[in-house]
C-alpha cells in the first residue's frame, strides 16, 4: 500500500516521524511527507534534546544544498520567533540541534515544495507554560506551516502481541503527559484542528534482528 500512496484529498498539517534511524524507517518518512499539505510552503520541525532539558532551542543553522537548495532564515526572524515561543537561540548547541533534522531534508526537498524551514528542539523537562506558547504560535500559523514532529516511541514491554502493541501505541499517542511534551504538542494541534490522531504505520526493529529485545517503535502518525 505505502509504495503507491498518493496525497489524500484532505492533506494533513502535522505528522509524527521517527527521529532516527533511517536504515529501515525511510518508507515511514516518505509516507509522512506525502500525506502533508503540499500547498503550504513553510515547515516547522520539532525535535527533542536533552542538552538543555528545560529550554526550547531555536536552530540557527544554514542547511547546505539538498538537490541544489539552501535553507537559511534570518536572525531577525529567528529572534522574533524565539521571543514568541519563549525559546532560546541555539549557539553552542547549534551543531547538535541541527543534526536532528539533517536526514529529513532530502525527503522534504524531493517530496514537498517547502521554501522555508524553522526548527526547534524542545527539552525533556520544559514547562506547561512553554508548551502552551508553542501551541499558540502553531495555532496562529497553521495555515502557512506544516508541522513535522520527530520522536521515537518506547513501549512498556518488548514482547507484546501485535494487537496489544497497537493498543499501547494508540494510548501513548492520545494521552497527555508532561513526561512527553512533544506528544502534548501533537495532541493540541489535533485538538484545535478537530482531528483525531491516526497511526499510518510503524516499525518494530525486532523484525530485523530476532536476537534483540527492544521496546522502541518507529511510527508515522498524522493529525
N, CA and C atoms as a LAMMPS dump frame, in Angstrom:
ITEM: TIMESTEP
0
ITEM: NUMBER OF ATOMS
669
ITEM: BOX BOUNDS ff ff ff
-5.0000000000000000e+02 5.0000000000000000e+02
-5.0000000000000000e+02 5.0000000000000000e+02
-5.0000000000000000e+02 5.0000000000000000e+02
ITEM: ATOMS id mol type element x y z
1 1 1 N 0.826 -1.207 0
2 1 2 C 0 0 0
3 1 3 C 0.86 1.256 0
4 2 1 N 1.838 1.327 0.886
5 2 2 C 2.593 2.559 1.075
6 2 3 C 3.39 2.966 -0.169
7 3 1 N 4.071 2.045 -0.892
8 3 2 C 4.855 2.491 -2.056
9 3 3 C 4.029 3.191 -3.129
10 4 1 N 2.726 2.943 -3.198
11 4 2 C 1.887 3.594 -4.206
12 4 3 C 0.981 4.655 -3.594
13 5 1 N 1.31 5.066 -2.38
14 5 2 C 0.49 6.038 -1.668
15 5 3 C 0.466 7.37 -2.41
16 6 1 N -0.707 7.957 -2.551
17 6 2 C -0.841 9.277 -3.16
18 6 3 C -1.367 10.255 -2.123
19 7 1 N -1.084 11.545 -2.274
20 7 2 C -1.571 12.529 -1.308
21 7 3 C -3.082 12.443 -1.131
22 8 1 N -3.585 12.563 0.096
23 8 2 C -5.016 12.446 0.36
24 8 3 C -5.782 13.659 -0.153
25 9 1 N -7.104 13.51 -0.292
26 9 2 C -7.938 14.615 -0.752
27 9 3 C -7.906 15.774 0.239
28 10 1 N -7.843 15.436 1.524
29 10 2 C -7.714 16.451 2.568
30 10 3 C -6.4 16.217 3.301
31 11 1 N -5.298 16.783 2.806
32 11 2 C -3.98 16.53 3.386
33 11 3 C -3.874 17.03 4.821
34 12 1 N -2.898 16.498 5.512
35 12 2 C -2.717 16.788 6.937
36 12 3 C -1.738 17.943 7.144
37 13 1 N -1.851 18.563 8.307
38 13 2 C -0.955 19.666 8.655
39 13 3 C 0.168 19.24 9.585
40 14 1 N 0.005 18.098 10.262
41 14 2 C 1.008 17.656 11.237
42 14 3 C 1.282 16.171 11.085
43 15 1 N 2.541 15.818 11.282
44 15 2 C 2.935 14.411 11.2
45 15 3 C 4 14.118 12.256
46 16 1 N 3.91 12.936 12.859
47 16 2 C 4.97 12.433 13.738
48 16 3 C 5.781 11.428 12.938
49 17 1 N 7.107 11.599 12.946
50 17 2 C 8.003 10.69 12.245
51 17 3 C 9.142 10.266 13.17
52 18 1 N 9.8 9.153 12.875
53 18 2 C 10.937 8.729 13.71
54 18 3 C 12.054 9.763 13.702
55 19 1 N 12.662 9.981 14.864
56 19 2 C 13.796 10.913 14.927
57 19 3 C 15.051 10.265 14.341
58 20 1 N 15.151 8.975 14.424
59 20 2 C 16.255 8.18 13.858
60 20 3 C 15.866 6.723 13.995
61 21 1 N 16.559 5.778 13.368
62 21 2 C 17.484 5.924 12.245
63 21 3 C 16.703 5.858 10.952
64 22 1 N 17.422 5.905 9.79
65 22 2 C 16.716 5.88 8.513
66 22 3 C 16.949 4.589 7.742
67 23 1 N 17.764 3.723 8.303
68 23 2 C 18.082 2.477 7.602
69 23 3 C 16.827 1.673 7.285
70 24 1 N 15.897 1.604 8.25
71 24 2 C 14.654 0.892 7.963
72 24 3 C 13.411 1.696 8.325
73 25 1 N 13.556 3.022 8.327
74 25 2 C 12.365 3.861 8.547
75 25 3 C 12.118 4.823 7.378
76 26 1 N 12.916 4.706 6.316
77 26 2 C 12.78 5.675 5.209
78 26 3 C 11.387 5.637 4.588
79 27 1 N 10.745 4.468 4.568
80 27 2 C 9.418 4.378 3.977
81 27 3 C 8.391 5.135 4.831
82 28 1 N 8.569 5.083 6.16
83 28 2 C 7.698 5.859 7.045
84 28 3 C 7.895 7.351 6.801
85 29 1 N 9.159 7.744 6.638
86 29 2 C 9.458 9.155 6.408
87 29 3 C 8.787 9.646 5.117
88 30 1 N 8.986 8.911 4.033
89 30 2 C 8.42 9.308 2.748
90 30 3 C 6.894 9.379 2.821
91 31 1 N 6.299 8.413 3.502
92 31 2 C 4.848 8.384 3.644
93 31 3 C 4.34 9.639 4.354
94 32 1 N 5.008 10.002 5.451
95 32 2 C 4.595 11.181 6.218
96 32 3 C 4.595 12.446 5.383
97 33 1 N 5.654 12.649 4.597
98 33 2 C 5.737 13.865 3.779
99 33 3 C 4.702 13.858 2.651
100 34 1 N 4.398 12.683 2.111
101 34 2 C 3.365 12.595 1.075
102 34 3 C 1.99 12.984 1.608
103 35 1 N 1.756 12.71 2.892
104 35 2 C 0.445 12.981 3.478
105 35 3 C 0.269 14.438 3.916
106 36 1 N 1.357 15.192 3.959
107 36 2 C 1.27 16.594 4.369
108 36 3 C 0.71 17.471 3.253
109 37 1 N 0.184 18.612 3.653
110 37 2 C -0.413 19.576 2.722
111 37 3 C 0.695 20.272 1.94
112 38 1 N 0.848 19.902 0.674
113 38 2 C 1.934 20.44 -0.139
114 38 3 C 1.65 21.844 -0.664
115 39 1 N 0.457 22.368 -0.383
116 39 2 C 0.162 23.753 -0.757
117 39 3 C 0.843 24.733 0.193
118 40 1 N 1.222 24.249 1.356
119 40 2 C 1.938 25.091 2.314
120 40 3 C 3.426 25.049 1.984
121 41 1 N 4.046 26.206 1.989
122 41 2 C 5.439 26.318 1.554
123 41 3 C 6.418 26.468 2.713
124 42 1 N 5.92 26.36 3.947
125 42 2 C 6.78 26.512 5.119
126 42 3 C 6.602 25.314 6.036
127 43 1 N 7.706 24.911 6.686
128 43 2 C 7.672 23.758 7.584
129 43 3 C 8.339 24.088 8.905
130 44 1 N 7.669 23.71 9.995
131 44 2 C 8.255 23.798 11.335
132 44 3 C 8.598 22.393 11.786
133 45 1 N 9.884 22.162 12.045
134 45 2 C 10.338 20.904 12.627
135 45 3 C 10.396 21.051 14.144
136 46 1 N 9.941 20.015 14.843
137 46 2 C 10.075 19.984 16.303
138 46 3 C 10.741 18.672 16.677
139 47 1 N 11.944 18.774 17.219
140 47 2 C 12.671 17.587 17.672
141 47 3 C 12.824 17.653 19.188
142 48 1 N 13.518 16.672 19.745
143 48 2 C 13.729 16.612 21.195
144 48 3 C 15.223 16.603 21.491
145 49 1 N 15.595 17.183 22.635
146 49 2 C 17.002 17.186 23.03
147 49 3 C 17.113 17.139 24.547
148 50 1 N 18.252 16.676 25.024
149 50 2 C 18.476 16.563 26.471
150 50 3 C 19.653 17.424 26.927
151 51 1 N 20.246 18.2 26.014
152 51 2 C 21.402 19.035 26.371
153 51 3 C 21.005 20.251 27.204
154 52 1 N 19.8 20.74 26.986
155 52 2 C 19.281 21.891 27.726
156 52 3 C 17.822 21.569 28.043
157 53 1 N 17.638 20.683 29.007
158 53 2 C 16.356 19.998 29.203
159 53 3 C 15.184 20.905 29.583
160 54 1 N 15.452 22.119 30.065
161 54 2 C 14.364 22.998 30.486
162 54 3 C 14.104 24.133 29.506
163 55 1 N 14.719 24.038 28.329
164 55 2 C 14.559 25.127 27.358
165 55 3 C 14.141 24.633 25.979
166 56 1 N 13.632 25.579 25.192
167 56 2 C 13.309 25.354 23.784
168 56 3 C 14.432 26.002 22.979
169 57 1 N 15.174 25.209 22.237
170 57 2 C 16.285 25.746 21.455
171 57 3 C 15.843 26.007 20.02
172 58 1 N 16.107 27.22 19.544
173 58 2 C 15.769 27.598 18.171
174 58 3 C 17.007 27.435 17.305
175 59 1 N 16.907 26.603 16.301
176 59 2 C 18.028 26.262 15.426
177 59 3 C 18.423 27.466 14.579
178 60 1 N 19.737 27.762 14.535
179 60 2 C 20.239 28.898 13.748
180 60 3 C 21.081 28.444 12.554
181 61 1 N 21.108 27.158 12.278
182 61 2 C 21.95 26.632 11.205
183 61 3 C 21.444 27.022 9.822
184 62 1 N 22.391 27.15 8.896
185 62 2 C 22.054 27.225 7.481
186 62 3 C 22.234 25.815 6.934
187 63 1 N 21.212 25.291 6.294
188 63 2 C 21.288 23.93 5.799
189 63 3 C 21.749 23.938 4.347
190 64 1 N 22.84 23.215 4.1
191 64 2 C 23.526 23.266 2.813
192 64 3 C 22.751 22.519 1.744
193 65 1 N 23.198 22.657 0.499
194 65 2 C 22.385 22.203 -0.633
195 65 3 C 21.892 20.763 -0.548
196 66 1 N 20.59 20.612 -0.661
197 66 2 C 19.953 19.319 -0.875
198 66 3 C 19.239 19.464 -2.211
199 67 1 N 19.717 18.788 -3.229
200 67 2 C 19.173 18.982 -4.584
201 67 3 C 19.222 20.46 -4.966
202 68 1 N 20.36 21.092 -4.7
203 68 2 C 20.637 22.478 -5.112
204 68 3 C 19.831 23.53 -4.356
205 69 1 N 19.287 23.192 -3.208
206 69 2 C 18.549 24.202 -2.453
207 69 3 C 19.186 24.416 -1.083
208 70 1 N 19.368 25.689 -0.715
209 70 2 C 19.89 26.043 0.604
210 70 3 C 18.755 26.695 1.388
211 71 1 N 18.624 26.286 2.664
212 71 2 C 17.627 26.899 3.532
213 71 3 C 18.342 27.75 4.586
214 72 1 N 18.01 29.026 4.625
215 72 2 C 18.593 29.935 5.605
216 72 3 C 17.532 30.923 6.051
217 73 1 N 17.36 31.054 7.372
218 73 2 C 16.389 32.004 7.927
219 73 3 C 17.152 33.116 8.629
220 74 1 N 16.727 34.345 8.429
221 74 2 C 17.444 35.485 9
222 74 3 C 17.39 35.453 10.531
223 75 1 N 18.44 35.999 11.15
224 75 2 C 18.498 36.053 12.61
225 75 3 C 17.392 36.944 13.166
226 76 1 N 16.997 37.971 12.399
227 76 2 C 15.91 38.839 12.855
228 76 3 C 14.629 38.037 13.023
229 77 1 N 14.329 37.221 12.025
230 77 2 C 13.12 36.398 12.084
231 77 3 C 13.233 35.34 13.173
232 78 1 N 14.397 34.715 13.297
233 78 2 C 14.589 33.676 14.314
234 78 3 C 14.471 34.256 15.724
235 79 1 N 14.998 35.459 15.924
236 79 2 C 14.922 36.105 17.241
237 79 3 C 13.472 36.428 17.605
238 80 1 N 12.725 36.929 16.644
239 80 2 C 11.31 37.234 16.883
240 80 3 C 10.536 35.954 17.182
241 81 1 N 10.823 34.915 16.413
242 81 2 C 10.194 33.611 16.619
243 81 3 C 10.507 33.087 18.021
244 82 1 N 11.773 33.184 18.432
245 82 2 C 12.182 32.721 19.759
246 82 3 C 11.444 33.48 20.856
247 83 1 N 11.294 34.777 20.693
248 83 2 C 10.557 35.583 21.674
249 83 3 C 9.098 35.14 21.772
250 84 1 N 8.486 34.865 20.637
251 84 2 C 7.071 34.484 20.617
252 84 3 C 6.799 33.158 21.317
253 85 1 N 7.739 32.222 21.216
254 85 2 C 7.507 30.889 21.8
255 85 3 C 8.241 30.697 23.131
256 86 1 N 8.908 31.739 23.605
257 86 2 C 9.671 31.594 24.841
258 86 3 C 10.882 30.7 24.665
259 87 1 N 11.476 30.773 23.458
260 87 2 C 12.619 29.93 23.134
261 87 3 C 13.954 30.623 23.351
262 88 1 N 14.997 29.87 23.125
263 88 2 C 16.361 30.33 23.344
264 88 3 C 17.15 30.084 22.055
265 89 1 N 17.812 31.124 21.552
266 89 2 C 18.604 30.965 20.338
267 89 3 C 19.749 29.991 20.599
268 90 1 N 19.849 28.974 19.756
269 90 2 C 20.882 27.96 19.923
270 90 3 C 22.192 28.44 19.315
271 91 1 N 23.251 28.376 20.1
272 91 2 C 24.56 28.788 19.606
273 91 3 C 25.567 27.644 19.747
274 92 1 N 26.028 27.417 20.983
275 92 2 C 26.98 26.325 21.195
276 92 3 C 26.386 24.976 20.797
277 93 1 N 25.074 24.845 21.018
278 93 2 C 24.43 23.571 20.73
279 93 3 C 23.94 23.482 19.29
280 94 1 N 24.241 24.522 18.464
281 94 2 C 23.618 24.57 17.139
282 94 3 C 23.935 23.353 16.289
283 95 1 N 25.164 22.845 16.378
284 95 2 C 25.528 21.691 15.57
285 95 3 C 24.72 20.464 15.999
286 96 1 N 24.623 20.255 17.323
287 96 2 C 23.873 19.12 17.846
288 96 3 C 22.403 19.235 17.461
289 97 1 N 21.852 20.431 17.618
290 97 2 C 20.446 20.66 17.292
291 97 3 C 20.201 20.451 15.803
292 98 1 N 21.065 21.014 14.956
293 98 2 C 20.894 20.908 13.513
294 98 3 C 20.939 19.48 13.009
295 99 1 N 21.755 18.649 13.65
296 99 2 C 21.879 17.253 13.225
297 99 3 C 20.564 16.492 13.353
298 100 1 N 19.657 16.991 14.189
299 100 2 C 18.371 16.308 14.395
300 100 3 C 17.541 16.231 13.116
301 101 1 N 17.737 17.195 12.216
302 101 2 C 16.862 17.213 11.035
303 101 3 C 17.613 17.069 9.707
304 102 1 N 18.934 16.933 9.753
305 102 2 C 19.707 16.813 8.513
306 102 3 C 19.174 15.681 7.635
307 103 1 N 18.881 14.533 8.251
308 103 2 C 18.437 13.379 7.468
309 103 3 C 17.014 13.526 6.948
310 104 1 N 16.286 14.558 7.435
311 104 2 C 14.926 14.81 6.943
312 104 3 C 14.917 15.612 5.638
313 105 1 N 15.977 16.354 5.402
314 105 2 C 15.965 17.326 4.314
315 105 3 C 15.806 16.727 2.918
316 106 1 N 16.417 15.581 2.614
317 106 2 C 16.176 15.007 1.275
318 106 3 C 14.7 14.691 1.028
319 107 1 N 14.005 14.17 2.046
320 107 2 C 12.57 13.888 1.907
321 107 3 C 11.802 15.189 1.679
322 108 1 N 12.162 16.197 2.464
323 108 2 C 11.475 17.489 2.368
324 108 3 C 11.659 18.097 0.987
325 109 1 N 12.88 18.017 0.471
326 109 2 C 13.204 18.651 -0.811
327 109 3 C 12.563 17.92 -1.984
328 110 1 N 12.612 16.59 -1.966
329 110 2 C 12.141 15.802 -3.107
330 110 3 C 10.618 15.688 -3.134
331 111 1 N 9.994 15.556 -1.955
332 111 2 C 8.557 15.279 -1.901
333 111 3 C 7.709 16.547 -1.769
334 112 1 N 8.235 17.559 -1.091
335 112 2 C 7.44 18.764 -0.852
336 112 3 C 7.996 19.944 -1.654
337 113 1 N 7.312 21.057 -1.558
338 113 2 C 7.751 22.282 -2.229
339 113 3 C 8.064 23.356 -1.185
340 114 1 N 8.68 22.927 -0.105
341 114 2 C 8.971 23.821 1.021
342 114 3 C 10.01 24.877 0.652
343 115 1 N 9.719 26.122 1.028
344 115 2 C 10.62 27.242 0.75
345 115 3 C 11.289 27.768 2.023
346 116 1 N 10.702 27.462 3.169
347 116 2 C 11.234 27.997 4.433
348 116 3 C 11.153 26.941 5.534
349 117 1 N 12.202 26.877 6.342
350 117 2 C 12.259 25.92 7.454
351 117 3 C 12.485 26.668 8.759
352 118 1 N 11.729 26.292 9.775
353 118 2 C 12.032 26.655 11.155
354 118 3 C 12.214 25.345 11.916
355 119 1 N 13.13 25.349 12.859
356 119 2 C 13.377 24.13 13.631
357 119 3 C 13.61 24.479 15.092
358 120 1 N 12.816 23.854 15.964
359 120 2 C 13.051 23.978 17.4
360 120 3 C 13.294 22.588 17.977
361 121 1 N 14.127 22.55 18.993
362 121 2 C 14.372 21.287 19.687
363 121 3 C 14.017 21.502 21.155
364 122 1 N 13.008 20.776 21.621
365 122 2 C 12.478 21.023 22.961
366 122 3 C 13.142 20.124 23.997
367 123 1 N 13.384 20.692 25.169
368 123 2 C 13.967 19.925 26.259
369 123 3 C 12.968 18.951 26.863
370 124 1 N 13.486 17.925 27.505
371 124 2 C 12.643 16.881 28.086
372 124 3 C 11.816 17.378 29.263
373 125 1 N 12.236 18.503 29.864
374 125 2 C 11.573 18.978 31.078
375 125 3 C 11.005 20.39 30.922
376 126 1 N 10.591 20.752 29.702
377 126 2 C 10.005 22.08 29.55
378 126 3 C 8.653 22.127 30.271
379 127 1 N 8.251 23.338 30.628
380 127 2 C 7.046 23.503 31.437
381 127 3 C 5.776 23.531 30.582
382 128 1 N 4.648 23.418 31.248
383 128 2 C 3.358 23.503 30.564
384 128 3 C 3.179 24.884 29.938
385 129 1 N 3.678 25.917 30.611
386 129 2 C 3.609 27.281 30.068
387 129 3 C 4.359 27.378 28.739
388 130 1 N 5.531 26.755 28.675
389 130 2 C 6.311 26.769 27.438
390 130 3 C 5.589 26.016 26.32
391 131 1 N 4.988 24.89 26.67
392 131 2 C 4.224 24.11 25.687
393 131 3 C 3.066 24.939 25.143
394 132 1 N 2.385 25.66 26.027
395 132 2 C 1.249 26.486 25.608
396 132 3 C 1.688 27.587 24.648
397 133 1 N 2.86 28.178 24.886
398 133 2 C 3.357 29.239 23.992
399 133 3 C 3.61 28.697 22.586
400 134 1 N 4.197 27.508 22.517
401 134 2 C 4.427 26.897 21.203
402 134 3 C 3.092 26.621 20.525
403 135 1 N 2.136 26.1 21.293
404 135 2 C 0.805 25.781 20.736
405 135 3 C 0.111 27.012 20.19
406 136 1 N 0.222 28.133 20.91
407 136 2 C -0.399 29.382 20.448
408 136 3 C 0.219 29.815 19.12
409 137 1 N 1.554 29.725 19.028
410 137 2 C 2.222 30.12 17.783
411 137 3 C 1.765 29.217 16.64
412 138 1 N 1.718 27.919 16.883
413 138 2 C 1.305 26.976 15.839
414 138 3 C -0.131 27.248 15.406
415 139 1 N -1.006 27.476 16.38
416 139 2 C -2.41 27.745 16.054
417 139 3 C -2.546 28.986 15.184
418 140 1 N -1.728 29.994 15.455
419 140 2 C -1.787 31.237 14.694
420 140 3 C -1.138 31.129 13.308
421 141 1 N -0.339 30.079 13.106
422 141 2 C 0.42 29.964 11.856
423 141 3 C 0.157 28.668 11.084
424 142 1 N -0.795 27.874 11.541
425 142 2 C -1.049 26.564 10.934
426 142 3 C -1.515 26.674 9.479
427 143 1 N -2.046 27.822 9.089
428 143 2 C -2.488 27.992 7.709
429 143 3 C -1.308 28.119 6.74
430 144 1 N -0.13 28.441 7.28
431 144 2 C 1.049 28.621 6.43
432 144 3 C 2.064 27.485 6.578
433 145 1 N 2.061 26.84 7.742
434 145 2 C 3.104 25.863 8.056
435 145 3 C 2.563 24.44 8.172
436 146 1 N 3.352 23.486 7.681
437 146 2 C 3.164 22.094 8.072
438 146 3 C 4.083 21.841 9.265
439 147 1 N 3.696 20.918 10.133
440 147 2 C 4.443 20.649 11.365
441 147 3 C 4.954 19.215 11.333
442 148 1 N 6.266 19.054 11.449
443 148 2 C 6.88 17.725 11.474
444 148 3 C 7.503 17.523 12.851
445 149 1 N 6.957 16.569 13.608
446 149 2 C 7.439 16.279 14.953
447 149 3 C 8.241 14.984 14.923
448 150 1 N 9.455 15.021 15.476
449 150 2 C 10.365 13.884 15.397
450 150 3 C 10.547 13.229 16.76
451 151 1 N 10.139 11.971 16.858
452 151 2 C 10.312 11.248 18.117
453 151 3 C 10.179 9.752 17.878
454 152 1 N 10.774 8.975 18.753
455 152 2 C 10.583 7.53 18.765
456 152 3 C 9.755 7.166 19.99
457 153 1 N 9.075 6.052 19.925
458 153 2 C 8.173 5.625 20.998
459 153 3 C 8.788 4.487 21.791
460 154 1 N 8.566 4.519 23.118
461 154 2 C 9.032 3.437 23.978
462 154 3 C 7.83 2.73 24.601
463 155 1 N 7.739 1.432 24.382
464 155 2 C 6.664 0.636 24.971
465 155 3 C 7.092 0.098 26.328
466 156 1 N 6.136 -0.394 27.088
467 156 2 C 6.444 -0.906 28.433
468 156 3 C 7.083 -2.282 28.38
469 157 1 N 6.893 -2.996 27.267
470 157 2 C 7.444 -4.337 27.135
471 157 3 C 7.9 -4.559 25.707
472 158 1 N 8.971 -5.354 25.558
473 158 2 C 9.489 -5.638 24.228
474 158 3 C 8.687 -6.722 23.522
475 159 1 N 8.035 -7.565 24.301
476 159 2 C 7.33 -8.701 23.713
477 159 3 C 5.835 -8.594 23.973
478 160 1 N 5.117 -8.082 22.972
479 160 2 C 3.671 -7.925 23.066
480 160 3 C 3.017 -8.525 21.832
481 161 1 N 1.782 -8.966 22.003
482 161 2 C 1.011 -9.377 20.836
483 161 3 C 0.811 -8.154 19.946
484 162 1 N 0.661 -8.397 18.653
485 162 2 C 0.506 -7.287 17.722
486 162 3 C -0.666 -6.384 18.108
487 163 1 N -1.777 -6.972 18.497
488 163 2 C -2.954 -6.177 18.863
489 163 3 C -2.698 -5.353 20.117
490 164 1 N -2.012 -5.946 21.109
491 164 2 C -1.7 -5.231 22.351
492 164 3 C -0.685 -4.119 22.1
493 165 1 N 0.256 -4.392 21.219
494 165 2 C 1.265 -3.398 20.861
495 165 3 C 0.603 -2.176 20.235
496 166 1 N -0.323 -2.421 19.315
497 166 2 C -1.021 -1.321 18.645
498 166 3 C -1.841 -0.514 19.643
499 167 1 N -2.521 -1.203 20.568
500 167 2 C -3.323 -0.51 21.585
501 167 3 C -2.449 0.384 22.453
502 168 1 N -1.264 -0.109 22.812
503 168 2 C -0.371 0.683 23.658
504 168 3 C 0.142 1.916 22.924
505 169 1 N 0.439 1.776 21.642
506 169 2 C 0.888 2.921 20.846
507 169 3 C -0.222 3.972 20.756
508 170 1 N -1.445 3.519 20.511
509 170 2 C -2.597 4.436 20.452
510 170 3 C -2.754 5.169 21.782
511 171 1 N -2.623 4.433 22.89
512 171 2 C -2.77 5.046 24.21
513 171 3 C -1.697 6.1 24.448
514 172 1 N -0.456 5.793 24.065
515 172 2 C 0.647 6.74 24.236
516 172 3 C 0.384 8.02 23.441
517 173 1 N -0.063 7.844 22.213
518 173 2 C -0.221 8.995 21.322
519 173 3 C -1.416 9.863 21.7
520 174 1 N -2.36 9.292 22.454
521 174 2 C -3.564 10.036 22.823
522 174 3 C -3.574 10.504 24.276
523 175 1 N -2.545 10.148 25.06
524 175 2 C -2.516 10.501 26.477
525 175 3 C -1.583 11.681 26.722
526 176 1 N -2.135 12.763 27.249
527 176 2 C -1.34 13.967 27.535
528 176 3 C -0.516 13.763 28.792
529 177 1 N 0.766 14.091 28.707
530 177 2 C 1.65 13.955 29.87
531 177 3 C 2.837 14.89 29.709
532 178 1 N 3.19 15.579 30.779
533 178 2 C 4.364 16.453 30.737
534 178 3 C 5.651 15.667 30.518
535 179 1 N 5.583 14.351 30.766
536 179 2 C 6.752 13.495 30.544
537 179 3 C 7.041 13.339 29.045
538 180 1 N 6.036 13.636 28.225
539 180 2 C 6.203 13.554 26.767
540 180 3 C 5.702 14.859 26.131
541 181 1 N 6.451 15.947 26.295
542 181 2 C 5.994 17.263 25.819
543 181 3 C 5.749 17.318 24.315
544 182 1 N 6.538 16.593 23.534
545 182 2 C 6.326 16.633 22.092
546 182 3 C 4.976 16.034 21.728
547 183 1 N 4.572 14.978 22.409
548 183 2 C 3.263 14.382 22.145
549 183 3 C 2.136 15.299 22.604
550 184 1 N 2.378 16.062 23.671
551 184 2 C 1.376 17.041 24.1
552 184 3 C 1.156 18.084 23.013
553 185 1 N 2.225 18.49 22.357
554 185 2 C 2.098 19.439 21.249
555 185 3 C 1.262 18.836 20.126
556 186 1 N 1.549 17.598 19.779
557 186 2 C 0.809 16.929 18.716
558 186 3 C -0.674 16.814 19.071
559 187 1 N -0.958 16.445 20.307
560 187 2 C -2.355 16.313 20.757
561 187 3 C -3.08 17.646 20.667
562 188 1 N -2.406 18.724 21.039
563 188 2 C -3.026 20.054 20.967
564 188 3 C -3.269 20.489 19.532
565 189 1 N -2.331 20.163 18.631
566 189 2 C -2.511 20.5 17.218
567 189 3 C -3.744 19.781 16.674
568 190 1 N -3.872 18.499 17.016
569 190 2 C -5.043 17.729 16.573
570 190 3 C -6.326 18.319 17.157
571 191 1 N -6.244 18.734 18.414
572 191 2 C -7.428 19.245 19.108
573 191 3 C -7.95 20.516 18.456
574 192 1 N -7.077 21.497 18.202
575 192 2 C -7.6 22.753 17.659
576 192 3 C -7.928 22.638 16.166
577 193 1 N -7.467 21.568 15.516
578 193 2 C -7.89 21.314 14.138
579 193 3 C -9.108 20.397 14.072
580 194 1 N -9.519 19.913 15.25
581 194 2 C -10.642 18.988 15.358
582 194 3 C -10.406 17.715 14.541
583 195 1 N -9.179 17.201 14.679
584 195 2 C -8.805 15.958 14.014
585 195 3 C -8.357 14.928 15.049
586 196 1 N -8.608 13.68 14.761
587 196 2 C -8.163 12.609 15.63
588 196 3 C -6.834 12.078 15.116
589 197 1 N -5.848 11.855 16.015
590 197 2 C -4.576 11.297 15.563
591 197 3 C -4.782 9.952 14.868
592 198 1 N -4.071 9.751 13.781
593 198 2 C -4.167 8.493 13.038
594 198 3 C -2.783 7.878 12.884
595 199 1 N -2.648 6.611 13.253
596 199 2 C -1.395 5.892 13.059
597 199 3 C -1.42 5.268 11.665
598 200 1 N -0.488 5.699 10.83
599 200 2 C -0.446 5.2 9.458
600 200 3 C 0.282 3.862 9.398
601 201 1 N 1.446 3.798 10.025
602 201 2 C 2.251 2.571 10.038
603 201 3 C 3.344 2.719 11.084
604 202 1 N 3.92 1.592 11.501
605 202 2 C 5.061 1.659 12.406
606 202 3 C 5.958 0.441 12.208
607 203 1 N 7.193 0.56 12.694
608 203 2 C 8.191 -0.492 12.538
609 203 3 C 8.635 -0.981 13.908
610 204 1 N 8.685 -2.291 14.047
611 204 2 C 9.27 -2.933 15.222
612 204 3 C 10.665 -3.398 14.822
613 205 1 N 11.734 -2.808 15.391
614 205 2 C 13.089 -3.172 14.958
615 205 3 C 13.441 -4.636 15.201
616 206 1 N 12.714 -5.31 16.091
617 206 2 C 12.981 -6.73 16.325
618 206 3 C 12.715 -7.561 15.071
619 207 1 N 11.892 -7.037 14.177
620 207 2 C 11.612 -7.77 12.944
621 207 3 C 12.851 -7.931 12.072
622 208 1 N 13.879 -7.097 12.352
623 208 2 C 15.085 -7.135 11.539
624 208 3 C 16.205 -7.931 12.198
625 209 1 N 16.072 -8.19 13.493
626 209 2 C 17.089 -8.974 14.192
627 209 3 C 16.427 -9.669 15.375
628 210 1 N 16.193 -10.942 15.261
629 210 2 C 15.424 -11.673 16.251
630 210 3 C 16.146 -11.808 17.588
631 211 1 N 17.44 -11.449 17.641
632 211 2 C 18.173 -11.568 18.902
633 211 3 C 18 -10.347 19.787
634 212 1 N 17.463 -9.262 19.229
635 212 2 C 17.25 -8.058 20.013
636 212 3 C 16.018 -8.183 20.89
637 213 1 N 15.995 -7.383 21.928
638 213 2 C 14.802 -7.278 22.763
639 213 3 C 14.591 -5.797 23.042
640 214 1 N 13.933 -5.134 22.109
641 214 2 C 13.811 -3.683 22.167
642 214 3 C 12.376 -3.24 22.391
643 215 1 N 12.226 -2.133 23.121
644 215 2 C 10.894 -1.557 23.337
645 215 3 C 10.628 -0.388 22.394
646 216 1 N 11.633 0.025 21.633
647 216 2 C 11.498 1.167 20.73
648 216 3 C 10.639 0.814 19.519
649 217 1 N 9.762 1.766 19.134
650 217 2 C 8.984 1.611 17.92
651 217 3 C 9.105 2.901 17.099
652 218 1 N 9.175 2.753 15.791
653 218 2 C 9.293 3.876 14.878
654 218 3 C 7.948 4.049 14.173
655 219 1 N 7.381 5.251 14.29
656 219 2 C 5.979 5.452 13.928
657 219 3 C 5.778 6.619 12.976
658 220 1 N 4.827 6.443 12.059
659 220 2 C 4.307 7.541 11.248
660 220 3 C 2.856 7.744 11.652
661 221 1 N 2.554 8.904 12.208
662 221 2 C 1.185 9.231 12.62
663 221 3 C 0.858 10.635 12.124
664 222 1 N -0.385 10.862 11.769
665 222 2 C -0.792 12.151 11.223
666 222 3 C -1.947 12.747 12.02
667 223 1 N -2.108 14.07 11.871
668 223 2 C -3.192 14.729 12.568
669 223 3 C -3.453 16.117 11.995
